[in-house]
Protein backbone atom coordinates (compact mmCIF):
# COMPACT_ATOMS: atom_id res chain seq x y z
CA UNK A 1 0.00 0.00 0.00
CA UNK A 2 2.85 2.40 0.73
CA UNK A 3 4.19 2.01 -2.80
CA UNK A 4 0.75 2.69 -4.25
CA UNK A 5 0.27 5.81 -2.14
CA UNK A 6 3.74 7.08 -3.02
CA UNK A 7 2.99 6.54 -6.71
CA UNK A 8 -0.29 8.43 -6.42
CA UNK A 9 1.34 11.30 -4.54
CA UNK A 10 4.22 11.61 -7.00
CA UNK A 11 1.95 11.31 -10.01
CA UNK A 12 -0.44 13.98 -8.71
CA UNK A 13 2.50 16.24 -7.83
CA UNK A 14 4.13 15.96 -11.25
CA UNK A 15 0.86 16.30 -13.13
CA UNK A 16 -0.02 19.50 -11.29
CA UNK A 17 3.49 20.86 -11.73
CA UNK A 18 3.11 20.24 -15.47
CA UNK A 19 -0.30 21.93 -15.63
CA UNK A 20 0.65 24.98 -13.55
CA UNK A 21 4.24 25.24 -14.79
CA UNK A 22 3.25 25.09 -18.45
CA UNK A 23 0.58 27.70 -17.74
CA UNK A 24 3.21 30.03 -16.29
CA UNK A 25 5.58 29.47 -19.20
CA UNK A 26 2.80 29.87 -21.76
CA UNK A 27 1.66 33.12 -20.18
CA UNK A 28 5.20 34.49 -20.30
CA UNK A 29 5.89 33.54 -23.91
CA UNK A 30 2.50 34.02 -25.58
CA UNK A 31 2.60 37.85 -25.38
CA UNK A 32 -1.04 38.11 -24.42
CA UNK A 33 -2.27 35.58 -27.00
CA UNK A 34 -4.60 33.45 -24.87
CA UNK A 35 -5.24 30.92 -27.64
CA UNK A 36 -1.52 30.24 -28.01
CA UNK A 37 -1.10 30.03 -24.24
CA UNK A 38 -3.95 27.52 -23.97
CA UNK A 39 -2.51 25.45 -26.81
CA UNK A 40 0.88 25.26 -25.10
CA UNK A 41 -0.76 24.43 -21.76
CA UNK A 42 -2.83 21.68 -23.42
CA UNK A 43 0.16 20.09 -25.16
CA UNK A 44 2.24 19.95 -21.99
CA UNK A 45 -0.64 18.54 -19.95
CA UNK A 46 -1.47 15.82 -22.49
CA UNK A 47 2.16 14.75 -22.81
CA UNK A 48 2.77 14.68 -19.05
CA UNK A 49 -0.46 12.80 -18.37
CA UNK A 50 0.37 10.11 -20.95
CA UNK A 51 3.84 9.54 -19.49
CA UNK A 52 2.62 9.52 -15.88
CA UNK A 53 -0.19 7.02 -16.55
CA UNK A 54 2.21 4.70 -18.37
CA UNK A 55 4.83 5.05 -15.63
CA UNK A 56 2.71 4.79 -12.49
CA UNK A 57 -0.11 2.61 -13.81
CA UNK A 58 1.64 -0.66 -12.92
CA UNK A 59 2.08 0.51 -9.32
CA UNK A 60 -1.13 2.26 -8.26
CA UNK A 61 -3.43 2.32 -11.29
CA UNK A 62 -2.46 5.96 -11.95
CA UNK A 63 -5.64 7.57 -10.68
CA UNK A 64 -4.21 10.99 -9.63
CA UNK A 65 -7.85 12.06 -9.24
CA UNK A 66 -10.25 11.63 -6.31
CA UNK A 67 -13.28 10.96 -8.51
CA UNK A 68 -11.45 8.07 -10.20
CA UNK A 69 -10.56 6.57 -6.82
CA UNK A 70 -14.09 7.05 -5.50
CA UNK A 71 -15.49 5.35 -8.59
CA UNK A 72 -13.14 2.43 -7.94
CA UNK A 73 -14.46 2.22 -4.38
CA UNK A 74 -18.06 2.20 -5.63
CA UNK A 75 -17.16 -0.74 -7.90
CA UNK A 76 -15.42 -2.45 -4.94
CA UNK A 77 -12.08 -2.37 -6.70
CA UNK A 78 -10.70 -0.30 -3.82
CA UNK A 79 -11.76 -0.54 -0.20
CA UNK A 80 -13.13 2.64 1.33
CA UNK A 81 -10.07 3.12 3.58
CA UNK A 82 -7.76 2.66 0.58
CA UNK A 83 -9.81 5.10 -1.50
CA UNK A 84 -9.72 7.65 1.32
CA UNK A 85 -5.94 7.27 1.54
CA UNK A 86 -5.67 7.72 -2.23
CA UNK A 87 -7.71 10.92 -2.06
CA UNK A 88 -5.61 12.35 0.75
CA UNK A 89 -2.29 11.81 -1.02
CA UNK A 90 -3.72 13.06 -4.31
CA UNK A 91 -4.83 16.34 -2.75
CA UNK A 92 -1.51 16.75 -0.93
CA UNK A 93 0.47 15.86 -4.05
CA UNK A 94 -1.43 18.34 -6.20
CA UNK A 95 -0.94 21.18 -3.73
CA UNK A 96 2.79 20.48 -3.47
CA UNK A 97 2.92 20.34 -7.28
CA UNK A 98 1.65 23.91 -7.44
CA UNK A 99 4.33 25.04 -4.98
CA UNK A 100 6.96 23.21 -7.05
CA UNK A 101 5.86 25.02 -10.21
CA UNK A 102 6.10 28.37 -8.43
CA UNK A 103 9.57 27.51 -7.12
CA UNK A 104 10.83 26.50 -10.58
CA UNK A 105 9.80 29.88 -12.00
CA UNK A 106 11.03 31.94 -9.07
CA UNK A 107 7.54 33.01 -7.99
CA UNK A 108 6.19 33.42 -4.44
CA UNK A 109 5.28 29.94 -3.23
CA UNK A 110 1.99 30.94 -1.64
CA UNK A 111 -0.51 32.64 -3.93
CA UNK A 112 -4.27 32.87 -4.35
CA UNK A 113 -5.86 32.99 -7.77
CA UNK A 114 -8.06 35.85 -8.93
CA UNK A 115 -9.12 33.99 -12.09
CA UNK A 116 -12.93 33.93 -12.03
CA UNK A 117 -14.45 30.63 -13.16
CA UNK A 118 -18.10 30.60 -12.15
CA UNK A 119 -21.52 30.27 -13.69
CA UNK A 120 -23.75 27.63 -15.21
CA UNK A 121 -21.63 27.27 -18.34
CA UNK A 122 -18.48 26.61 -16.29
CA UNK A 123 -20.24 24.09 -14.06
CA UNK A 124 -21.84 22.31 -17.01
CA UNK A 125 -18.43 22.16 -18.67
CA UNK A 126 -16.94 20.46 -15.63
CA UNK A 127 -19.87 18.05 -15.49
CA UNK A 128 -19.35 17.06 -19.13
CA UNK A 129 -15.56 16.87 -18.89
CA UNK A 130 -15.65 14.65 -15.79
CA UNK A 131 -18.45 12.43 -17.07
CA UNK A 132 -16.48 11.92 -20.28
CA UNK A 133 -13.33 11.16 -18.32
CA UNK A 134 -14.98 8.40 -16.28
CA UNK A 135 -16.65 6.99 -19.38
CA UNK A 136 -13.30 7.03 -21.20
CA UNK A 137 -11.67 5.13 -18.35
CA UNK A 138 -14.48 2.58 -18.46
CA UNK A 139 -13.84 2.02 -22.16
CA UNK A 140 -10.21 1.01 -21.58
CA UNK A 141 -10.19 -2.74 -22.15
CA UNK A 142 -6.44 -3.24 -22.36
CA UNK A 143 -3.79 -2.07 -19.86
CA UNK A 144 -2.17 0.35 -22.29
CA UNK A 145 -5.37 2.03 -23.46
CA UNK A 146 -5.58 4.56 -20.64
CA UNK A 147 -2.19 6.06 -21.41
CA UNK A 148 -3.48 7.45 -24.71
CA UNK A 149 -7.27 7.60 -24.37
CA UNK A 150 -7.38 9.62 -21.14
CA UNK A 151 -4.86 12.28 -22.28
CA UNK A 152 -6.65 12.64 -25.61
CA UNK A 153 -9.99 13.19 -23.86
CA UNK A 154 -8.52 15.76 -21.49
CA UNK A 155 -6.72 17.53 -24.34
CA UNK A 156 -9.89 17.71 -26.41
CA UNK A 157 -11.96 18.89 -23.46
CA UNK A 158 -9.48 21.74 -22.87
CA UNK A 159 -10.86 23.21 -26.08
CA UNK A 160 -14.52 22.26 -26.29
CA UNK A 161 -15.46 23.16 -22.70
CA UNK A 162 -15.73 26.67 -21.30
CA UNK A 163 -13.86 25.66 -18.15
CA UNK A 164 -10.84 24.15 -19.98
CA UNK A 165 -11.53 20.78 -18.36
CA UNK A 166 -10.23 20.59 -14.81
CA UNK A 167 -12.17 17.31 -14.24
CA UNK A 168 -10.28 16.66 -10.99
CA UNK A 169 -11.19 17.97 -7.52
CA UNK A 170 -7.61 17.69 -6.22
CA UNK A 171 -6.13 19.71 -9.07
CA UNK A 172 -9.00 22.18 -8.82
CA UNK A 173 -8.08 22.89 -5.20
CA UNK A 174 -4.38 23.08 -6.04
CA UNK A 175 -4.99 25.49 -8.91
CA UNK A 176 -6.70 27.90 -6.51
CA UNK A 177 -3.23 28.35 -4.99
CA UNK A 178 -1.68 29.90 -8.11
CA UNK A 179 -2.10 33.35 -9.58
CA UNK A 180 -1.06 32.08 -13.00
CA UNK A 181 -2.95 31.43 -16.23
CA UNK A 182 -4.07 28.03 -14.87
CA UNK A 183 -5.64 29.36 -11.66
CA UNK A 184 -9.17 29.45 -10.26
CA UNK A 185 -10.50 31.67 -7.49
CA UNK A 186 -10.86 29.78 -4.18
CA UNK A 187 -14.49 30.90 -4.00
CA UNK A 188 -15.19 29.10 -7.29
CA UNK A 189 -13.71 25.77 -6.21
CA UNK A 190 -16.82 24.33 -4.47
CA UNK A 191 -18.97 24.80 -7.58
CA UNK A 192 -16.38 23.04 -9.73
CA UNK A 193 -15.99 20.14 -7.30
CA UNK A 194 -19.75 19.58 -7.02
CA UNK A 195 -20.07 19.58 -10.81
CA UNK A 196 -17.16 17.14 -11.08
CA UNK A 197 -18.71 14.75 -8.55
CA UNK A 198 -22.04 14.86 -10.36
CA UNK A 199 -20.33 14.33 -13.70
CA UNK A 200 -18.36 11.37 -12.36
CA UNK A 201 -21.55 9.73 -11.10
CA UNK A 202 -23.18 10.26 -14.49
CA UNK A 203 -20.17 8.88 -16.36
CA UNK A 204 -20.09 5.74 -14.23
CA UNK A 205 -23.85 5.25 -14.57
CA UNK A 206 -23.85 5.64 -18.36
CA UNK A 207 -20.88 3.28 -18.69
CA UNK A 208 -22.72 0.74 -16.57
CA UNK A 209 -25.85 0.96 -18.70
CA UNK A 210 -23.92 0.51 -21.92
CA UNK A 211 -22.08 -2.47 -20.47
CA UNK A 212 -25.32 -4.42 -19.82
CA UNK A 213 -25.21 -7.67 -21.78
CA UNK A 214 -21.72 -6.88 -23.07
CA UNK A 215 -19.98 -9.70 -21.23
CA UNK A 216 -17.57 -12.06 -22.91
CA UNK A 217 -13.88 -11.66 -23.72
CA UNK A 218 -13.75 -7.98 -22.78
CA UNK A 219 -13.01 -7.05 -19.19
CA UNK A 220 -16.04 -5.92 -17.26
CA UNK A 221 -14.44 -3.69 -14.64
CA UNK A 222 -13.86 -0.08 -15.41
CA UNK A 223 -10.99 1.64 -13.64
CA UNK A 224 -7.29 1.92 -14.16
CA UNK A 225 -6.16 -1.06 -12.11
CA UNK A 226 -2.58 -1.82 -11.19
CA UNK A 227 -3.39 -5.54 -11.45
CA UNK A 228 -4.07 -5.13 -15.16
CA UNK A 229 -0.70 -3.52 -15.77
CA UNK A 230 1.07 -6.11 -13.62
CA UNK A 231 -0.63 -8.99 -15.45
CA UNK A 232 0.39 -7.62 -18.82
CA UNK A 233 3.95 -7.07 -17.62
CA UNK A 234 4.27 -10.60 -16.23
CA UNK A 235 2.85 -12.10 -19.43
CA UNK A 236 5.32 -10.10 -21.50
CA UNK A 237 8.22 -11.19 -19.27
CA UNK A 238 7.19 -14.83 -19.50
CA UNK A 239 6.98 -14.58 -23.28
CA UNK A 240 10.45 -13.08 -23.48
CA UNK A 241 11.83 -15.75 -21.15
CA UNK A 242 10.39 -18.54 -23.29
CA UNK A 243 11.82 -16.94 -26.39
CA UNK A 244 15.25 -16.66 -24.83
CA UNK A 245 15.37 -20.21 -23.46
CA UNK A 246 13.69 -22.01 -26.33
CA UNK A 247 15.10 -23.03 -29.71
CA UNK A 248 16.38 -20.17 -31.83
CA UNK A 249 15.13 -19.81 -35.36
CA UNK A 250 17.21 -18.25 -38.10
CA UNK A 251 15.38 -16.46 -40.87
CA UNK A 252 16.81 -16.48 -44.35
CA UNK A 253 15.09 -13.20 -45.04
C-alpha positions in Angstrom: 0.0 0.0 0.0 2.9 2.4 0.7 4.2 2.0 -2.8 0.8 2.7 -4.3 0.3 5.8 -2.1 3.7 7.1 -3.0 3.0 6.5 -6.7 -0.3 8.4 -6.4 1.3 11.3 -4.5 4.2 11.6 -7.0 1.9 11.3 -10.0 -0.4 14.0 -8.7 2.5 16.2 -7.8 4.1 16.0 -11.2 0.9 16.3 -13.1 0.0 19.5 -11.3 3.5 20.9 -11.7 3.1 20.2 -15.5 -0.3 21.9 -15.6 0.6 25.0 -13.6 4.2 25.2 -14.8 3.2 25.1 -18.5 0.6 27.7 -17.7 3.2 30.0 -16.3 5.6 29.5 -19.2 2.8 29.9 -21.8 1.7 33.1 -20.2 5.2 34.5 -20.3 5.9 33.5 -23.9 2.5 34.0 -25.6 2.6 37.8 -25.4 -1.0 38.1 -24.4 -2.3 35.6 -27.0 -4.6 33.5 -24.9 -5.2 30.9 -27.6 -1.5 30.2 -28.0 -1.1 30.0 -24.2 -3.9 27.5 -24.0 -2.5 25.5 -26.8 0.9 25.3 -25.1 -0.8 24.4 -21.8 -2.8 21.7 -23.4 0.2 20.1 -25.2 2.2 19.9 -22.0 -0.6 18.5 -19.9 -1.5 15.8 -22.5 2.2 14.8 -22.8 2.8 14.7 -19.1 -0.5 12.8 -18.4 0.4 10.1 -21.0 3.8 9.5 -19.5 2.6 9.5 -15.9 -0.2 7.0 -16.6 2.2 4.7 -18.4 4.8 5.0 -15.6 2.7 4.8 -12.5 -0.1 2.6 -13.8 1.6 -0.7 -12.9 2.1 0.5 -9.3 -1.1 2.3 -8.3 -3.4 2.3 -11.3 -2.5 6.0 -12.0 -5.6 7.6 -10.7 -4.2 11.0 -9.6 -7.8 12.1 -9.2 -10.3 11.6 -6.3 -13.3 11.0 -8.5 -11.4 8.1 -10.2 -10.6 6.6 -6.8 -14.1 7.0 -5.5 -15.5 5.4 -8.6 -13.1 2.4 -7.9 -14.5 2.2 -4.4 -18.1 2.2 -5.6 -17.2 -0.7 -7.9 -15.4 -2.4 -4.9 -12.1 -2.4 -6.7 -10.7 -0.3 -3.8 -11.8 -0.5 -0.2 -13.1 2.6 1.3 -10.1 3.1 3.6 -7.8 2.7 0.6 -9.8 5.1 -1.5 -9.7 7.6 1.3 -5.9 7.3 1.5 -5.7 7.7 -2.2 -7.7 10.9 -2.1 -5.6 12.3 0.8 -2.3 11.8 -1.0 -3.7 13.1 -4.3 -4.8 16.3 -2.7 -1.5 16.7 -0.9 0.5 15.9 -4.1 -1.4 18.3 -6.2 -0.9 21.2 -3.7 2.8 20.5 -3.5 2.9 20.3 -7.3 1.6 23.9 -7.4 4.3 25.0 -5.0 7.0 23.2 -7.1 5.9 25.0 -10.2 6.1 28.4 -8.4 9.6 27.5 -7.1 10.8 26.5 -10.6 9.8 29.9 -12.0 11.0 31.9 -9.1 7.5 33.0 -8.0 6.2 33.4 -4.4 5.3 29.9 -3.2 2.0 30.9 -1.6 -0.5 32.6 -3.9 -4.3 32.9 -4.4 -5.9 33.0 -7.8 -8.1 35.8 -8.9 -9.1 34.0 -12.1 -12.9 33.9 -12.0 -14.5 30.6 -13.2 -18.1 30.6 -12.2 -21.5 30.3 -13.7 -23.8 27.6 -15.2 -21.6 27.3 -18.3 -18.5 26.6 -16.3 -20.2 24.1 -14.1 -21.8 22.3 -17.0 -18.4 22.2 -18.7 -16.9 20.5 -15.6 -19.9 18.0 -15.5 -19.3 17.1 -19.1 -15.6 16.9 -18.9 -15.6 14.7 -15.8 -18.4 12.4 -17.1 -16.5 11.9 -20.3 -13.3 11.2 -18.3 -15.0 8.4 -16.3 -16.6 7.0 -19.4 -13.3 7.0 -21.2 -11.7 5.1 -18.4 -14.5 2.6 -18.5 -13.8 2.0 -22.2 -10.2 1.0 -21.6 -10.2 -2.7 -22.2 -6.4 -3.2 -22.4 -3.8 -2.1 -19.9 -2.2 0.4 -22.3 -5.4 2.0 -23.5 -5.6 4.6 -20.6 -2.2 6.1 -21.4 -3.5 7.5 -24.7 -7.3 7.6 -24.4 -7.4 9.6 -21.1 -4.9 12.3 -22.3 -6.7 12.6 -25.6 -10.0 13.2 -23.9 -8.5 15.8 -21.5 -6.7 17.5 -24.3 -9.9 17.7 -26.4 -12.0 18.9 -23.5 -9.5 21.7 -22.9 -10.9 23.2 -26.1 -14.5 22.3 -26.3 -15.5 23.2 -22.7 -15.7 26.7 -21.3 -13.9 25.7 -18.1 -10.8 24.1 -20.0 -11.5 20.8 -18.4 -10.2 20.6 -14.8 -12.2 17.3 -14.2 -10.3 16.7 -11.0 -11.2 18.0 -7.5 -7.6 17.7 -6.2 -6.1 19.7 -9.1 -9.0 22.2 -8.8 -8.1 22.9 -5.2 -4.4 23.1 -6.0 -5.0 25.5 -8.9 -6.7 27.9 -6.5 -3.2 28.3 -5.0 -1.7 29.9 -8.1 -2.1 33.4 -9.6 -1.1 32.1 -13.0 -3.0 31.4 -16.2 -4.1 28.0 -14.9 -5.6 29.4 -11.7 -9.2 29.4 -10.3 -10.5 31.7 -7.5 -10.9 29.8 -4.2 -14.5 30.9 -4.0 -15.2 29.1 -7.3 -13.7 25.8 -6.2 -16.8 24.3 -4.5 -19.0 24.8 -7.6 -16.4 23.0 -9.7 -16.0 20.1 -7.3 -19.7 19.6 -7.0 -20.1 19.6 -10.8 -17.2 17.1 -11.1 -18.7 14.8 -8.5 -22.0 14.9 -10.4 -20.3 14.3 -13.7 -18.4 11.4 -12.4 -21.6 9.7 -11.1 -23.2 10.3 -14.5 -20.2 8.9 -16.4 -20.1 5.7 -14.2 -23.8 5.3 -14.6 -23.8 5.6 -18.4 -20.9 3.3 -18.7 -22.7 0.7 -16.6 -25.8 1.0 -18.7 -23.9 0.5 -21.9 -22.1 -2.5 -20.5 -25.3 -4.4 -19.8 -25.2 -7.7 -21.8 -21.7 -6.9 -23.1 -20.0 -9.7 -21.2 -17.6 -12.1 -22.9 -13.9 -11.7 -23.7 -13.8 -8.0 -22.8 -13.0 -7.1 -19.2 -16.0 -5.9 -17.3 -14.4 -3.7 -14.6 -13.9 -0.1 -15.4 -11.0 1.6 -13.6 -7.3 1.9 -14.2 -6.2 -1.1 -12.1 -2.6 -1.8 -11.2 -3.4 -5.5 -11.5 -4.1 -5.1 -15.2 -0.7 -3.5 -15.8 1.1 -6.1 -13.6 -0.6 -9.0 -15.4 0.4 -7.6 -18.8 3.9 -7.1 -17.6 4.3 -10.6 -16.2 2.9 -12.1 -19.4 5.3 -10.1 -21.5 8.2 -11.2 -19.3 7.2 -14.8 -19.5 7.0 -14.6 -23.3 10.4 -13.1 -23.5 11.8 -15.8 -21.1 10.4 -18.5 -23.3 11.8 -16.9 -26.4 15.3 -16.7 -24.8 15.4 -20.2 -23.5 13.7 -22.0 -26.3 15.1 -23.0 -29.7 16.4 -20.2 -31.8 15.1 -19.8 -35.4 17.2 -18.2 -38.1 15.4 -16.5 -40.9 16.8 -16.5 -44.3 15.1 -13.2 -45.0 
